[in-house]
């Protein structure tokens, strides 16, 4: 949707006003953002295709969000943008931005918020080390075979009408369903709950501040 856009026959009038954009996922040229095995197989591959377009990621469609060229509306989706319990000391790395993206997309779909991809582009010129990446990604390469179906089938109750409520619902589903794969996901679910508690403590609502009492 773009201001002033015309629509062809058969396009429902109820969909012609668009939706608020919560996340803008820009793209990049030059070095692609591959996983470690693909990096090793295609070390010299470069992306030079520039497409002058912005597209809406369809409802019900997941995508691997990258934090490299990302903007989001803090007021609309901020509580969902937690990059997970990953990195040093954890059994998985390099999935933090994608984890946030999968959570975010399920929540945006539930709350009828828009997610865009395409412009603007950046020039990516610093390739990461595929051998280091493989150590970080190793478990994730196997776990993602269960993670993606989990998010594809995740449902959020209708009564969840805020990002925080949606995120806490996802956290419980992570604990219940992904926790069976590895105890790490139970820790991750706990961290997701802690994140929302911290968010609410550090970001009291405007009404609460005006009333002199932060909730």
VEXDREN-2710 file (C-alpha; in Angstrom, 1 decimal):
% VEXDREN-2710
k/r/px/py/pz
1/UNK/0.0/0.0/0.0
2/UNK/1.2/3.5/-0.8
3/UNK/-0.6/6.8/-0.3
4/UNK/-2.5/7.7/-3.5
5/UNK/-2.2/4.2/-5.0
6/UNK/-4.9/2.9/-7.4
7/UNK/-6.3/-0.5/-7.1
8/UNK/-7.5/-2.9/-9.8
9/UNK/-11.0/-4.5/-10.0
10/UNK/-11.7/-7.0/-7.3
11/UNK/-9.5/-5.5/-4.6
12/UNK/-11.7/-5.3/-1.4
13/UNK/-12.3/-1.7/-0.3
14/UNK/-11.8/-2.8/3.3
15/UNK/-8.1/-3.5/2.4
16/UNK/-7.4/-0.3/0.6
17/UNK/-6.4/1.8/3.6
18/UNK/-3.3/-0.3/4.4
19/UNK/-2.0/-1.2/7.8
20/UNK/0.4/0.6/10.1
21/UNK/4.0/-0.5/9.4
22/UNK/5.6/-2.0/12.5
23/UNK/8.8/-3.2/10.8
24/UNK/10.9/-2.2/7.8
25/UNK/13.3/-4.9/6.8
26/UNK/15.7/-3.3/4.3
27/UNK/17.9/-5.4/2.0
28/UNK/21.6/-5.3/1.0
29/UNK/24.0/-5.7/-1.9
30/UNK/27.4/-7.4/-2.3
31/UNK/28.0/-10.1/0.4
32/UNK/24.9/-12.3/1.0
33/UNK/23.8/-13.2/4.5
34/UNK/24.3/-17.0/4.2
35/UNK/24.5/-19.7/6.9
36/UNK/28.0/-21.2/7.4
37/UNK/27.6/-24.3/5.2
38/UNK/26.4/-22.1/2.2
39/UNK/29.2/-19.6/2.9
40/UNK/31.7/-22.5/2.6
41/UNK/30.2/-23.7/-0.7
42/UNK/29.8/-20.3/-2.3
43/UNK/32.6/-18.1/-0.8
44/UNK/32.8/-15.8/-3.8
45/UNK/29.1/-15.3/-4.5
46/UNK/27.9/-11.7/-4.5
47/UNK/24.5/-10.1/-4.8
48/UNK/24.3/-7.2/-7.4
49/UNK/20.6/-7.2/-8.1
50/UNK/18.9/-4.0/-7.0
51/UNK/15.1/-3.9/-7.1
52/UNK/13.5/-0.5/-6.7
53/UNK/10.5/-1.8/-4.7
54/UNK/9.0/-2.1/-1.2
55/UNK/6.8/-5.2/-0.6
56/UNK/4.6/-6.3/2.2
57/UNK/5.5/-9.6/3.7
58/UNK/2.1/-11.5/3.4
59/UNK/0.1/-12.5/6.5
60/UNK/1.0/-16.0/7.5
61/UNK/4.4/-15.9/5.9
62/UNK/7.6/-16.1/7.9
63/UNK/11.0/-14.7/6.8
64/UNK/14.5/-14.8/8.3
65/UNK/14.9/-11.3/9.7
66/UNK/18.4/-9.8/9.7
67/UNK/19.3/-7.0/12.1
68/UNK/21.8/-5.5/9.6
69/UNK/19.3/-3.1/7.9
70/UNK/16.4/-2.9/10.2
71/UNK/14.0/-0.3/11.5
72/UNK/10.9/-0.8/13.7
73/UNK/8.3/1.3/15.4
74/UNK/9.1/1.0/19.0
75/UNK/5.6/2.0/20.1
76/UNK/3.9/-0.5/17.9
77/UNK/6.2/-3.6/18.2
78/UNK/9.0/-2.8/20.6
79/UNK/8.3/-5.4/23.2
80/UNK/8.6/-8.2/20.6
81/UNK/12.1/-7.2/19.5
82/UNK/14.0/-9.3/21.9
83/UNK/17.0/-10.9/20.2
84/UNK/16.8/-14.0/22.4
85/UNK/19.1/-15.7/24.9
86/UNK/21.9/-16.5/22.5
87/UNK/25.7/-15.9/22.0
88/UNK/28.5/-16.4/24.5
89/UNK/27.6/-19.1/27.1
90/UNK/24.6/-20.4/25.2
91/UNK/24.4/-23.4/22.9
92/UNK/23.4/-21.4/19.9
93/UNK/24.3/-18.1/18.1
94/UNK/23.6/-16.2/15.0
95/UNK/19.9/-16.9/15.3
96/UNK/19.1/-14.0/17.6
97/UNK/17.8/-11.6/14.9
98/UNK/15.9/-14.4/13.2
99/UNK/14.3/-15.5/16.5
100/UNK/13.1/-11.9/17.1
101/UNK/11.8/-11.8/13.5
102/UNK/9.7/-15.0/13.8
103/UNK/8.2/-13.8/17.1
104/UNK/7.5/-10.4/15.7
105/UNK/5.9/-11.7/12.5
106/UNK/3.5/-14.0/14.4
107/UNK/2.5/-11.1/16.6
108/UNK/2.2/-8.6/13.8
109/UNK/-0.1/-11.0/11.9
110/UNK/-2.3/-11.4/15.0
111/UNK/-2.5/-7.6/15.7
112/UNK/-2.9/-6.7/11.9
113/UNK/0.4/-4.7/11.8
114/UNK/2.4/-4.4/8.6
115/UNK/5.9/-5.7/7.8
116/UNK/7.7/-4.4/4.8
117/UNK/10.8/-5.5/3.0
118/UNK/12.8/-4.1/0.0
119/UNK/14.1/-0.5/0.0
120/UNK/16.3/0.9/1.4
121/UNK/19.4/-1.1/0.5
122/UNK/22.8/-1.0/2.2
123/UNK/26.2/-2.2/0.9
124/UNK/27.5/-5.2/2.9
125/UNK/31.2/-5.6/2.6
126/UNK/32.3/-7.4/5.8
127/UNK/32.0/-11.2/5.4
128/UNK/32.0/-13.1/8.7
129/UNK/34.2/-16.2/9.2
130/UNK/32.2/-19.3/8.1
131/UNK/34.2/-21.6/10.4
132/UNK/33.5/-19.5/13.4
133/UNK/29.9/-19.2/12.3
134/UNK/29.5/-23.0/12.0
135/UNK/30.4/-23.4/15.7
136/UNK/27.7/-20.9/16.6
137/UNK/25.1/-22.2/14.2
138/UNK/25.6/-25.9/14.5
139/UNK/22.7/-26.8/16.8
140/UNK/20.5/-24.2/15.2
141/UNK/20.9/-25.8/11.8
142/UNK/19.2/-28.9/13.3
143/UNK/16.8/-27.1/15.6
144/UNK/15.4/-24.9/12.9
145/UNK/13.7/-27.9/11.4
146/UNK/11.4/-27.8/14.4
147/UNK/11.5/-24.1/15.1
148/UNK/10.0/-23.0/11.7
149/UNK/7.0/-25.4/11.9
150/UNK/6.5/-24.2/15.5
151/UNK/6.1/-20.6/14.4
152/UNK/4.1/-21.6/11.3
153/UNK/1.5/-23.3/13.6
154/UNK/1.7/-20.9/16.5
155/UNK/-1.7/-19.3/17.4
156/UNK/-2.3/-16.5/19.8
157/UNK/-5.6/-16.2/21.8
158/UNK/-8.0/-13.5/20.7
159/UNK/-7.9/-11.9/24.2
160/UNK/-4.2/-11.1/23.7
161/UNK/-4.6/-7.5/22.5
162/UNK/-1.2/-6.1/23.3
163/UNK/2.3/-7.0/22.1
164/UNK/3.3/-8.0/25.7
165/UNK/0.3/-10.4/26.1
166/UNK/1.1/-11.9/22.7
167/UNK/4.7/-12.3/23.5
168/UNK/4.0/-14.0/26.8
169/UNK/1.6/-16.3/25.1
170/UNK/4.5/-17.3/22.6
171/UNK/6.8/-17.7/25.6
172/UNK/4.5/-20.3/27.1
173/UNK/4.2/-22.1/23.8
174/UNK/8.0/-22.1/23.4
175/UNK/8.3/-23.7/26.9
176/UNK/5.6/-26.3/26.2
177/UNK/6.5/-27.4/22.7
178/UNK/10.1/-26.5/22.0
179/UNK/11.2/-27.3/25.5
180/UNK/10.8/-31.0/24.5
181/UNK/13.6/-30.6/22.0
182/UNK/16.2/-29.3/24.4
183/UNK/16.2/-27.7/27.9
184/UNK/17.7/-24.6/26.4
185/UNK/14.3/-23.6/25.1
186/UNK/12.9/-23.6/28.7
187/UNK/15.6/-21.1/29.6
188/UNK/14.8/-19.1/26.5
189/UNK/11.1/-19.0/27.5
190/UNK/12.1/-17.8/31.0
191/UNK/14.2/-15.1/29.4
192/UNK/11.3/-14.0/27.2
193/UNK/9.1/-13.6/30.3
194/UNK/11.9/-11.7/32.1
195/UNK/12.3/-9.4/29.0
196/UNK/8.6/-8.4/29.1
197/UNK/8.8/-7.8/32.9
198/UNK/11.9/-5.5/32.3
199/UNK/10.2/-3.8/29.4
200/UNK/7.1/-2.9/31.4
201/UNK/9.2/-1.7/34.3
202/UNK/11.4/0.5/32.2
203/UNK/8.6/1.7/29.8
204/UNK/5.6/2.6/32.0
205/UNK/2.5/3.6/30.1
206/UNK/1.8/7.3/29.6
207/UNK/-1.3/7.0/31.7
208/UNK/0.6/5.4/34.6
209/UNK/3.2/8.1/34.5
210/UNK/0.6/10.9/34.5
211/UNK/-1.2/9.3/37.4
212/UNK/2.1/9.2/39.3
213/UNK/2.3/5.5/39.6
214/UNK/4.2/3.2/37.3
215/UNK/2.8/-0.3/36.8
END
